[in-house]
Amino acid sequence: MEWSTVYDWLLSHGVRILIIILVSIALYIALRRLVPLALKHTIKVKGQKAEEELEKRIKTLSRIFVDAGAVIIVVAAVFMILAEVGIDITPYLAGLGIAGLAIGFGAQSLVKDIIGGIFIIIEDQYNVGDVVQIAGIAGIVEAINLRRTVLRDLDGIVHFIPNGESGVASNFTREWSRVNLNISVAYGTDLDHAISVINRVCAEMAHEPYWKELILKTPEVLRVDNLGDSGIDIKILGDTKPIRQWETKGEIRKRIKKAFDVEGIEIPWPHTKVYFGSPEPPRAPTEAPAPPVPPREALPPDEEEGE
């Protein structure tokens, strides 16, 4: 092969291949930038959501659409380059169709996962950044696509859950979260006084600048929830911004403990009573009394001691 032939080929086909690659890269960059903007405009028009929920929804859908678009761009670019090189792509297209049928018949679990992923996205069950429980595993959603959901639990373990096996999905951080907390006090406690202290602590906390931004509804005592083995449980309820309920509950516990120490209110703990020995069993009420013992001086002379 002469250099002139190679030069002519590069000048014609090589330039076209370079253009295909550059156009593909440009399309991918444009996709990454335009999709979030388009989604933000569309979702704002169609629904009234909190800003944090909106950002999570946009982030989730952007990843899915950009990944799907990237696959389409890469496949199209590869076929165009093959055609430019002179390779007939018709057999490959036919083989791709046959492979699709094989996947449809043989990979039923994959099809199930994809269908499940479509429903998760359409129904907006959860988004990236939500805390959910799926297939018995609780954690924060790190990624979602049509095939699987990635969760990271509190221990830092990453779980990959196929969308077809998600079953019931519980979202702990959808639009708002709830403080649901029980505080125990000893049985000798004045309940009215303890309830007033709890409500005062929660109200003071809700008016502080930091917590005021996180608490949507001031936590307060709902009821006396249970008469337990060691103490009386008082239930506290309140609403917070998404994913902030655990931070809020921890602060409430700390402040109530300090307030109870000042007010002399006891927080109970399990008690055990131990008895050593066994007392004489009580006499049955129908049992006849024992006959009286005659006095010593009334005994006959022959029964006196020493005779």
C-alpha positions as CSV (number, residue, x, y, z in Angstrom):
1,M,0.0,0.0,0.0
2,E,1.4,3.3,-1.0
3,W,1.5,6.3,1.3
4,S,-0.6,8.3,-1.1
5,T,-3.4,5.7,-0.8
6,V,-3.2,5.8,3.0
7,Y,-3.1,9.6,2.9
8,D,-6.2,9.7,0.7
9,W,-8.0,7.3,2.9
10,L,-7.2,9.3,6.1
11,L,-8.1,12.5,4.3
12,S,-11.6,11.2,3.5
13,H,-12.6,8.5,5.9
14,G,-10.3,9.5,8.7
15,V,-11.7,13.0,8.9
16,R,-15.2,11.6,8.9
17,I,-14.4,9.2,11.7
18,L,-12.8,12.1,13.7
19,I,-15.9,14.2,13.1
20,I,-18.2,11.3,14.3
21,I,-16.1,11.0,17.5
22,L,-16.2,14.8,18.1
23,V,-19.9,15.1,17.4
24,S,-20.6,12.1,19.8
25,I,-18.5,13.8,22.6
26,A,-20.3,17.1,22.0
27,L,-23.7,15.4,22.1
28,Y,-22.8,13.7,25.4
29,I,-21.7,17.0,27.0
30,A,-24.8,18.7,25.7
31,L,-26.9,15.9,27.1
32,R,-25.4,16.2,30.6
33,R,-26.0,20.0,30.6
34,L,-29.3,20.3,29.0
35,V,-31.2,17.3,30.5
36,P,-31.1,18.7,34.2
37,L,-32.2,22.1,32.9
38,A,-35.1,20.6,30.9
39,L,-36.2,18.4,33.8
40,K,-36.1,21.3,36.3
41,H,-38.3,23.4,34.1
42,T,-40.7,20.5,33.4
43,I,-41.0,19.3,36.9
44,K,-41.6,22.8,38.3
45,V,-44.4,23.3,35.8
46,K,-46.1,20.0,36.6
47,G,-45.8,19.9,40.3
48,Q,-45.3,22.0,43.5
49,K,-42.5,20.3,45.4
50,A,-40.1,21.3,48.1
51,E,-36.8,22.5,46.8
52,E,-34.9,19.6,48.3
53,E,-37.3,17.1,46.8
54,L,-37.1,18.7,43.5
55,E,-33.3,18.5,43.4
56,K,-33.3,14.9,44.3
57,R,-35.9,14.1,41.6
58,I,-33.9,16.0,39.0
59,K,-30.7,14.3,40.0
60,T,-32.3,10.8,39.8
61,L,-33.9,11.4,36.4
62,S,-30.8,13.1,35.0
63,R,-28.6,10.1,35.7
64,I,-31.1,7.8,34.1
65,F,-31.6,9.8,31.0
66,V,-28.0,10.7,30.5
67,D,-26.9,7.1,30.9
68,A,-29.5,5.9,28.4
69,G,-28.6,8.7,26.0
70,A,-24.9,7.9,26.3
71,V,-25.5,4.2,25.4
72,I,-27.5,5.3,22.3
73,I,-24.7,7.8,21.3
74,V,-22.0,5.2,21.7
75,V,-23.9,2.5,19.7
76,A,-24.7,4.9,16.9
77,A,-21.1,6.2,16.7
78,V,-19.7,2.6,16.6
79,F,-22.0,1.6,13.7
80,M,-21.2,4.8,11.8
81,I,-17.5,4.3,12.2
82,L,-17.9,0.6,11.1
83,A,-19.7,1.7,8.0
84,E,-17.1,4.4,7.3
85,V,-14.4,1.8,7.6
86,G,-16.2,-0.3,5.0
87,I,-17.6,-3.0,7.2
88,D,-21.1,-4.1,6.3
89,I,-23.2,-3.5,9.5
90,T,-26.3,-5.3,8.2
91,P,-25.4,-8.7,9.6
92,Y,-24.6,-7.0,12.9
93,L,-28.0,-5.4,13.0
94,A,-29.6,-8.7,12.3
95,G,-27.5,-10.3,15.0
96,L,-28.5,-7.6,17.4
97,G,-32.2,-8.3,16.7
98,I,-31.7,-12.0,17.4
99,A,-29.8,-11.2,20.6
100,G,-32.7,-9.0,21.6
101,L,-35.1,-11.9,21.2
102,A,-32.8,-14.3,23.1
103,I,-32.7,-11.8,25.9
104,G,-36.4,-11.4,25.8
105,F,-37.0,-15.2,26.2
106,G,-34.0,-16.2,28.3
107,A,-33.4,-13.3,30.6
108,Q,-36.8,-12.9,32.2
109,S,-35.3,-11.7,35.5
110,L,-33.5,-8.9,33.6
111,V,-36.8,-7.9,31.9
112,K,-38.5,-8.0,35.2
113,D,-35.8,-5.7,36.7
114,I,-36.2,-3.2,33.9
115,I,-40.0,-3.1,34.1
116,G,-39.7,-2.6,37.9
117,G,-37.2,0.2,37.4
118,I,-39.6,1.9,34.9
119,F,-42.4,1.8,37.5
120,I,-40.1,3.1,40.2
121,I,-39.2,6.1,38.1
122,I,-42.6,6.8,36.7
123,E,-44.3,6.6,40.2
124,D,-41.5,8.5,41.8
125,Q,-41.2,6.0,44.7
126,Y,-37.8,7.2,45.8
127,N,-34.9,9.3,44.5
128,V,-31.2,9.6,45.0
129,G,-30.5,10.8,48.6
130,D,-33.7,9.3,50.1
131,V,-33.5,6.9,53.1
132,V,-35.5,3.9,52.2
133,Q,-36.1,0.2,53.1
134,I,-36.1,-2.2,50.2
135,A,-36.2,-6.0,50.3
136,G,-35.6,-5.7,54.1
137,I,-32.5,-3.5,53.7
138,A,-32.5,0.1,55.0
139,G,-30.1,2.7,53.7
140,I,-29.6,5.9,51.7
141,V,-30.1,5.7,47.9
142,E,-26.8,6.3,46.2
143,A,-27.9,5.4,42.6
144,I,-30.9,4.2,40.6
145,N,-31.1,2.9,37.0
146,L,-33.5,0.8,35.1
147,R,-32.0,-2.5,36.4
148,R,-31.0,-1.9,40.0
149,T,-31.0,0.4,43.1
150,V,-27.8,1.0,45.1
151,L,-28.2,1.4,48.9
152,R,-25.6,2.2,51.5
153,D,-26.6,1.3,55.1
154,L,-25.5,2.9,58.4
155,D,-22.4,0.6,58.5
156,G,-21.2,1.8,55.2
157,I,-22.1,-1.4,53.4
158,V,-23.3,-1.0,49.8
159,H,-26.2,-3.1,48.7
160,F,-27.1,-3.7,45.0
161,I,-30.8,-4.6,44.8
162,P,-32.4,-5.6,41.5
163,N,-35.5,-3.5,40.9
164,G,-37.6,-6.6,40.2
165,E,-37.0,-7.8,43.8
166,S,-37.7,-4.6,45.6
167,G,-41.2,-5.6,46.7
168,V,-42.5,-3.1,49.2
169,A,-40.4,0.1,49.3
170,S,-40.6,2.2,52.4
171,N,-39.4,5.8,52.0
172,F,-38.4,7.4,55.4
173,T,-37.7,10.9,53.9
174,R,-40.5,11.7,51.4
175,E,-41.3,15.5,51.5
176,W,-41.2,15.5,55.4
177,S,-40.2,13.3,58.2
178,R,-41.6,12.6,61.7
179,V,-40.2,12.6,65.2
180,N,-41.8,9.6,66.9
181,L,-40.2,9.2,70.4
182,N,-41.0,7.6,73.7
183,I,-39.6,9.0,77.0
184,S,-40.0,6.9,80.2
185,V,-40.5,8.3,83.7
186,A,-40.7,6.5,87.0
187,Y,-44.1,5.5,88.5
188,G,-43.7,8.0,91.3
189,T,-43.4,10.9,88.9
190,D,-46.0,13.7,88.7
191,L,-47.1,13.1,85.1
192,D,-48.5,16.6,84.6
193,H,-45.2,18.1,85.7
194,A,-43.1,15.8,83.5
195,I,-45.3,16.5,80.4
196,S,-45.0,20.3,81.0
197,V,-41.2,19.9,81.2
198,I,-41.0,17.9,78.0
199,N,-43.2,20.4,76.1
200,R,-41.2,23.3,77.4
201,V,-37.9,21.7,76.3
202,C,-39.3,21.0,72.8
203,A,-40.7,24.5,72.4
204,E,-37.4,26.2,73.4
205,M,-35.5,24.0,71.0
206,A,-37.9,24.7,68.1
207,H,-37.4,28.4,68.5
208,E,-33.6,28.3,68.3
209,P,-32.2,29.6,64.9
210,Y,-30.6,26.2,63.8
211,W,-33.5,24.0,64.8
212,K,-36.1,26.4,63.6
213,E,-34.9,25.7,60.0
214,L,-35.2,22.0,60.5
215,I,-38.4,21.6,62.5
216,L,-41.7,21.9,60.6
217,K,-44.0,21.2,63.5
218,T,-42.8,21.6,67.1
219,P,-42.6,18.2,68.9
220,E,-44.9,17.8,71.8
221,V,-46.5,15.2,74.1
222,L,-49.2,13.2,72.4
223,R,-50.3,10.9,75.2
224,V,-49.2,8.5,77.9
225,D,-48.3,5.6,75.7
226,N,-47.7,2.7,77.9
227,L,-47.5,1.5,81.5
228,G,-44.4,-0.6,81.3
229,D,-42.6,-2.9,83.7
230,S,-40.2,-0.3,85.0
231,G,-41.8,3.0,84.1
232,I,-44.5,5.1,82.2
233,D,-43.9,5.8,78.5
234,I,-44.7,9.3,77.2
235,K,-45.0,9.6,73.4
236,I,-43.7,12.7,71.6
237,L,-44.6,13.6,68.0
238,G,-43.4,16.3,65.7
239,D,-42.5,16.9,62.0
240,T,-39.1,17.8,60.5
241,K,-37.5,18.3,57.1
242,P,-36.6,15.1,55.3
243,I,-33.9,13.0,56.8
244,R,-33.6,15.3,59.8
245,Q,-35.7,13.3,62.2
246,W,-32.9,11.3,63.7
247,E,-30.8,14.3,64.4
248,T,-33.7,16.0,66.0
249,K,-34.6,13.0,68.2
250,G,-31.1,12.7,69.5
251,E,-31.0,16.4,70.5
252,I,-34.5,16.1,72.2
253,R,-33.3,13.1,74.2
254,K,-30.2,15.0,75.4
255,R,-32.1,18.1,76.5
256,I,-34.8,16.1,78.2
257,K,-32.2,14.2,80.2
258,K,-30.6,17.4,81.4
259,A,-34.0,19.0,82.2
260,F,-35.1,15.9,84.2
261,D,-31.9,16.0,86.2
262,V,-32.6,19.6,87.1
263,E,-36.3,19.0,88.0
264,G,-35.6,15.8,89.9
265,I,-37.6,13.6,87.5
266,E,-36.4,10.0,87.5
267,I,-35.9,8.1,84.2
268,P,-36.4,4.5,85.3
269,W,-34.4,1.4,84.6
270,P,-35.2,-2.3,85.2
271,H,-35.3,-3.2,88.9
272,T,-35.1,-6.7,90.4
273,K,-36.0,-7.7,94.0
274,V,-34.1,-10.5,95.6
275,Y,-35.3,-12.5,98.7
276,F,-33.0,-14.7,100.8
277,G,-34.8,-17.6,102.5
278,S,-38.5,-18.4,102.5
279,P,-40.9,-17.1,105.1
280,E,-43.3,-19.4,107.0
281,P,-46.3,-20.1,104.8
282,P,-49.5,-18.4,106.0
283,R,-52.1,-20.5,107.8
284,A,-55.2,-21.3,105.9
285,P,-58.3,-19.5,107.3
286,T,-60.2,-22.8,107.9
287,E,-57.3,-24.4,109.7
288,A,-58.1,-25.2,113.4
289,P,-55.9,-23.5,115.9
290,A,-53.3,-25.6,117.8
291,P,-54.4,-26.8,121.3
292,P,-53.0,-24.5,124.0
293,V,-49.9,-25.7,125.9
294,P,-50.7,-26.1,129.7
295,P,-48.5,-24.0,131.9
296,R,-45.5,-25.7,133.5
297,E,-46.8,-25.5,137.0
298,A,-50.0,-27.3,136.0
299,L,-48.1,-30.5,134.9
300,P,-48.4,-33.6,137.2
301,P,-45.6,-34.1,139.7
302,D,-44.4,-37.2,138.0
303,E,-43.8,-35.3,134.7
304,E,-41.8,-32.5,136.2
305,E,-38.2,-32.3,135.2
306,G,-35.8,-34.3,137.3
307,E,-38.4,-36.5,139.0
